[in-house]
Amino acid sequence: FPVTIEYENEQRMFVKLDETYDESGNHFVDFDERLQLREVILGVKCSLPIERVRKLVEREVPPVKVIKAGMALRTFRVIEDRKQRP
């Protein structure tokens, strides 16, 4: 069932373990009408090239937004690194 975490502007979905598949001790659930990938945020220290990630998700419907996080200069916040926009 989806749960909205309002202060983070995100939703989390809790599923029963018997609805998942196990891979090396980690539990996964497939994307479907209940769970759709909408956005990928690469962390400040992520070394993966943003274009590589965009290529991996380019065929998703609806389109997936991929952004790179950056640090705000005047406040203690994580923001979008605008240099990495398409």
GIKA-V409803 format. One record per residue. N is the residue number from 1. SS is DSSP state (a for helix, b for strand, c for the rest). OMEGA is omega in whole degrees, -180 to 180 (* if undefined). Layout:
n=[N N]
ss=[SS SS]
omega=[OMEGA OMEGA]
This chain:
n=[1 2 3 4 5 6 7 8 9 10 11 12 13 14 15 16 17 18 19 20 21 22 23 24 25 26 27 28 29 30 31 32 33 34 35 36 37 38 39 40 41 42 43 44 45 46 47 48 49 50 51 52 53 54 55 56 57 58 59 60 61 62 63 64 65 66 67 68 69 70 71 72 73 74 75 76 77 78 79 80 81 82 83 84 85 86]
ss=[c b b b b a a a c b b b b c c c a a a c b b b c c b b b c c c c c c c c c c b b b b c c c c c c c a a a a a a a a c c c c c c c b b b b b b b c c c c c c b b b c a a a c c]
omega=[-180 175 179 175 -168 -176 177 -179 180 174 176 -179 178 179 176 -178 180 175 -177 170 -174 176 -180 177 176 -178 -177 174 -179 172 177 -179 178 -174 -178 177 -178 -174 174 178 177 -178 -178 -177 -179 -178 178 176 -177 180 177 180 178 179 -180 -175 -172 -178 -179 176 0 -178 -179 177 178 179 176 179 175 179 175 -177 -173 -179 179 -178 172 -178 177 174 -174 177 -176 178 -180 *]
